[in-house]
Amino acid sequence: MDFSVKKLASGAGLFLTRAVQFTEEKLGQAEKTELDAQFENLISRADCTKHWTEKIYRQTEVLLQPNPSARIEEFLFEKLDWKVPSRVTNAELLGQYMQDAAKEFDLGMPYGNTLEKVGECEKRLGEAEKEFLQTSAISFLTPLRNFLEGDWRTISKERRLLENLRLDLDACKTRVKKAKVAEAKAATAPDFQETRPRNYVLSASASALWTEEVEKAEHELRIAQTEFDRQAEVTRLLLEGISSTHVNHLRCLHEFVEAQAAYYKQCHLHMQELQKELGSYLFGTAELPNAFALNSTNAIATPSMVTEGSSSPVETDTLKIEEVQAPATGTRKARVLYDYDAADSSELSLLADELITVYTVPGMDSDWLIGEKGNHKGKVPVTYLELLS
């Protein structure tokens, strides 16, 4: 108990000394030991790294899980060391609703059949999203969190310790300075004509005491300087390790980009397959049996096919509108939904609610059709049209 009281009193005294030194520095009444410029640059770089890593980490969390309640739940499960329950993604839920609706509307009908196909595609998109979320959490979020909760906490702890030792060092310097001033005053020789011998003896004794105090203060200063230098070196090594952190985060960033690219590529392929299925279903028995099938087939070119140099029979960029002839069969009417201004001479400007004749040619992008109105013709975007029966 006695030891604990002494330790507590010592700690309180040390805290008071540091508080006094800190206050005097803020008031300009005490000197402050400054770190060298290189050390200050390391500290500034570390603070910048922590600041932006934290912002990137928080925003990536929002990107991967926009629902704040879900993020809080995942945080609690992680802190309690419980397994996070698997969640159904929004795309998977939408797909399930579409498939349930398709059963109600009769799969044999066009609307029900299309709902079934789109719902299945949405489920595949949801599965791809779930895989992307898991990959990103492991390869990108986890390393950032490890830095913030591990390395940065260690750096902060050592920096606080260094600041405390600096306050101790400056307090020792102040004590040495005050002791030397008192020693100089005590060493001043008294006037023997006006001072009694007894006072002279007391003055000599005080001078000896202040000399001893100066030696003690200088000894404490040397110890404080040694501890400060040792801690400064430890802190410097940790701050220099920020460069390794940048290298690690760079690798994680590349992995995050690769995961995003793979996810969007997979989504694109799923949507192309869906377009092909819908195109073959919608127009397989209508007036455009072959043209739309060709469009869908050419749209599903895989990356390997592209790299091998295969290309469609007629490239859209080299398509000459004036040479395009309407097929004998396969044309149909369409109503324009919105105004459209042609971007170049190969396109056809449109006005809302007007009727035009549309058809396609082999090799055209499935997002475009050839439109004719009067003596004018050109490419028109499918999304601006309502195809009529």
N, C-alpha and C positions, 0 to 999 in steps of 0.2 A: 504493500500500500504506500509506504514511504517512497519507494522507487517510482511509483506511478505519479505521485504528487510532484516529485522533483522533475520528472520527465515532462509533465504537463506544464510546470512553471517555466522550464527551459524553453519549451516550444512556444509558450505565450510570449516570453521575452524576445525570442527570435522573430516572431511575427510582428511584435511591436517595433522592433528595430528596423525591419524591412518596411513597415508602414511609414515610419518617420522618414526613412531615406527616400522612399518613393514620393512622399508629399513634398519634401524639400526640393527634390529634382523638378517636380511640376511647378513649384514656385520660383525656381531659378536660384535657390539658396544652397544648392549642393552640386558637385560635379558628377557627371555620369560617364562611365566607361563606354566608349563607342566601339562597336564591332567594325572590322575592316570591310571595305567596299565589296569584296568578293563574297564574304559571308552574308552581307545584306542582300546581294543579288540572288544568292541561293534561297534565302528566306522568301524573297519576293516571288521567285519562280515557284516555290513550293506552295505558297498561298494561292497563286494563280491556278496551279494545277488542281488544287483541292476545290476551288470555287467552280471551275468549269466542269470538272468531273462530276461534282454533285448536281449541277444543273442538267448535264447530259444524262446522268443516271435517272433523275426524276422524270425528265421528259420522255425518255425511252420507256419507262414504266407506264406512263400515260399512253404512249403509242401502242404498246403491247396489250395493255388492259385499261381501256378508257373508263371503265366503271370504278369510281372511287371506293364504293362499298366492297367490291370484290378485292381490290388491292389491300384494303384494311384487313379483310378476312384472311387473305394469303399471308399478310405480315404476322397476324396473331398465330396462325397455324405454324409458321416457321419458328417464331419465338418459343412456342410451346413444344416444338420438336414433334409435331403431328404431321401426318401425311396430308398434303393438300388434296381435297377431292377433285376428281376430274370434272370439268365443266363442258357443257355443250356450247359450241360457238353459235353466234347469231346466224351464220350461214347454214349451219346444220339444222338449227331450229326452223329457219325459214323453209329449208328443203323438206323437213318433216311435215310442216303445215301444208305445203303444196301437194305433197303426195297424199296426205289425208283428204285434202279437198278433191284431188283427182278421183279418188275412190267414190266420193259422194256424187261427182258430176258424170261418172261413167267413163271408164278408160277407153271405151270404143268411140267416144265423141272427140272431135278435134281439140276442144278446149281441155278436156280431161286428160287426153293423151299428152298434150303439150305440157300441162302442169306436172305430170309424172316425170317427163324427161328433164324439165328445168329443175324440179325438186331433187332429182338424183344428181344433177350437176352441182347444185348448191351444196349438197352433202359432201361431194368430193372437194369442193372449194373449202368447206369448213374443215375437213380433215387435213388439207394442205396448210390451212391457217394454223391449226393446232400444232402441227409438226414444226412450222416456222416459229411459233411462240416458244416451244420447248427448246429448240436449237438456239434461239437468240438469248433466252434466259441463261442457258449454260455457257455459251461462248462469249457473251458480251456483258450482260447484266451482272453476273456473278463476279467476274474479275474486277469490275468497277466497285461493287459493294465491298469486296475483300480489301481493296485499297482504302476505302473510306473508313471501314470499321476495324481494319488491322494496322496497316502501315501508317496511315495518317494519325491514328490515335497514339501510336508509339512516338512519332515525330512530335506531336503536340505535347506529350508528356515530357520528353527530353527538353523541348524548348522552354517549358514552364520551369523545369529544374534549373536550366541555364540562367533564366531571368532571375530566379531567387538567389543563385550564387553570385550573380552580378551585383545585386543589391547588397549582399553580404560583403562583397569585395569593396564596393564604394563606401559602405559604412565603416569598414576597417580603415580605409584611406582617410576618412573624415576624423576618426578617432586618433590616428597617428598625427594628423595635422594639428588637432586641438591639443594633444599631449605635448607636442614640440613647442607650441606657443606658450603653454603653461610652464614648461621647463625653462624656456628662455626668460620669462618673467621672474621665476623663482631664483634663477642663477644670477640675477642682477645684484651686484655687491651693495650692501646697505651703507649708509653714511654713519661712520663710527662716532662722529661728534654728536649726532642727534638720535642715535639708536642705542638702546641698552644692549649689553652683551647677551642677555637672555633672548631678545628678539633676533639677534644675529644667529644664535644657535638654532632657533626655530626656523629661520630662513634657510640655513644650510641643510637642515633635516628635510624641509619641504622640497628643496632642489634635488636631493637624493631620491626622494619618493617619486618625483616626476620623471627623473631619469629612468627609474625602474619601470614606470608606467609606459614610457616611450618604447623601451625594449620589449615589453609585453605586447604592446600594440603592433609593433613591427613584426614580431613573431606571428601573431594572429593574421597579419596582412599577408605574410609569405604563405601561410597555410591556405588562406582564402584564394590567393592568386593561383596556387597549384591546383586547387579543386576546380576553379573556374576554367583554367586552361584545359584540364582533362575533360570537363564536360563540354567545352566548346569543340573539342576535337571529335567527341562522340556525336554531337549534334551535327557537325559538319559532314561526317561520313553518312549519316542518315539523309541529310538534305541532298547530298550528291547522288544518292540512290534514286532520286526522282527521275534521272535520265533513264534508268532501267525500267522505271514505271511507264515512261512514255513509250519505250520500245514494246513493252508488253501490251499496252493499250492499243498501239498501232496494229499489232497482230490481231488482237480481238476485233478491232474495227474492220479489218479485211474480212474476217470470218463472218461478221454481221452483214457486210455487204454481199458476200457470197450467199448467205442464207436468204437475204431479201431477193436477190436475183433469181435464185432457184425457185422461191415461192411464187414470184410474179410470172416466171416462165411456165410453171406448172399450171397456174390459173389461166394463163393465155391458151395453153394447149387444151385445157378442159373446155373453155369457151368456144374454141374453134371446133372441137368435136360436137359441141351442142349446136352450133350454127349449121354444121353439116347435117346433123340428124333432123333439125327443124326444117332446113331447106329441102331435104329429100322427102320429108313428110308432107309439108305444105304444098309443094309444087309437083309432087310425083305423079298426081293424076290430073293436074290442071294444064293450062295452056303452055307452060314452060317446063316440060319434062326434062329436057336434056341440058338446057342452059344453066339452070341453077345447080344442078348436080355437078356440072363441070366447075362452077365457081367454088362450091364447097370442097370438091376434091383438090383443087389447086390451092385453096386456102390452108389445107392441112399439111403443107410442106414442112417436114421436120428439119431441125438445124443441120443434121448430118447430110440431108439431101441438098441443102443450100451450099454447104461447104464443098460438096462434090461437083458443084457447077451446074446442077440441073436447074432448068428454068421453065416457066410456063410457055405455051405456044405463042402467046401474044403478050408482050410486056405492056403494062399500062402506060409507062413513061414514053414508050415509042409508038403508042396507038395513034393512028391518024384518023381523026373523026370524019374527015371528008371522004375517006375510003370505006367507012363502015356502012354496010347495007343492012336494012331491016330483014330479018329472016322471014321466010314464007309463013311459018307458024311460030308461035312462041311470044308474040307481042301481046301486051295488055294495057289497059288504061290505068292511070293512077291520078289521085287527087293530091295537089301540093298542100302540105300542112303549114309551111312557113315560107316567108320570103327568103330567097337565096341569091347572093351576088356571086357570079362566076369569078373564080380566082385567076383564070387564064382563058385563052381562046379555045381550049379543049373542053371547057365546061359550059353548061347552059344555065343562064339566069332564070330564076323562077319567081312567081308571084303566088301568094297564098290563095287557095281555093280554085286555082285554074286546073284544067284537066290536060294531061299530056299522055303520049304513048311511050311506053318504056319496053325495053328488051335488053338482053345481055349478049355478050360475045365470049367465046372461050378465052380464058386467060385473064379476064378482068377481075379486079379486086371485088370481093363479095359485098363490100360496103358501097359499091357504085353500080349504076345502071346507065344505059344509053337512053336519053330522053329526046323526044321529038315533039315540037309544036310548030305547026305551019311549015315553013321552009328552013327552020333552024333546028339544029340538033347538037348534042354534046353530053358530056358526063354529068350525072346528077347524083347526089347522095341519097341512099336508100332511106336514111332516117328522116328525111324531109318529105317522104311520100307515104300515102296510104294506097296500097294496091287494091284495086277494085276487082270484083269477080267478073 
